[in-house]
Amino acid sequence: MMQLTINGQTQNFDGAVNVSQLIEHLSLQGKRIAIERNGVIVPRSQYTEQKLVDGDQLEVVVAVGGG
């Protein structure tokens, strides 16, 4: 069991996940987002390689367009 804090909310996962899998879990695929892991922005090019570990603190920001 792995515990992550996402935007201040604790979520549990059965096994290891990477950032791409987290995006899919949150139903955010295809959206313009930025992800910060433990205070550091994760580059989009590293989403599949970036393995999350128990206790990680994540902030997920979804870009909203408008005028």
ZIPE-V761282 format. One record per residue. N is the residue number from 0. RES is the residue in three letters. PHI is phi in whole degrees, 0 to 359 (none if undefined). D_FIRST is the distance of its C-alpha to the first C-alpha in whole Angstrom. Layout:
BEGIN
n,res,phi,d_first
N,RES,PHI,D_FIRST
N,RES,PHI,D_FIRST
END
This chain:
BEGIN
n,res,phi,d_first
0,MET,none,0
1,MET,238,4
2,GLN,245,7
3,LEU,239,10
4,THR,253,13
5,ILE,242,16
6,ASN,50,19
7,GLY,84,19
8,GLN,250,16
9,THR,281,13
10,GLN,227,10
11,ASN,254,7
12,PHE,232,6
13,ASP,291,5
14,GLY,216,6
15,ALA,292,8
16,VAL,224,11
17,ASN,255,14
18,VAL,297,17
19,SER,300,19
20,GLN,293,16
21,LEU,296,15
22,ILE,301,19
23,GLU,296,19
24,HIS,301,16
25,LEU,274,18
26,SER,57,21
27,LEU,247,23
28,GLN,297,24
29,GLY,87,28
30,LYS,264,28
31,ARG,277,29
32,ILE,226,26
33,ALA,230,25
34,ILE,236,22
35,GLU,247,22
36,ARG,244,19
37,ASN,50,19
38,GLY,87,23
39,VAL,237,24
40,ILE,294,25
41,VAL,267,23
42,PRO,297,26
43,ARG,306,26
44,SER,294,27
45,GLN,253,23
46,TYR,302,21
47,THR,283,20
48,GLU,276,20
49,GLN,283,18
50,LYS,279,15
51,LEU,270,12
52,VAL,235,10
53,ASP,308,8
54,GLY,94,11
55,ASP,301,13
56,GLN,253,16
57,LEU,238,17
58,GLU,239,20
59,VAL,244,21
60,VAL,243,25
61,VAL,258,27
62,ALA,287,31
63,VAL,241,33
64,GLY,269,36
65,GLY,164,40
66,GLY,216,43
END
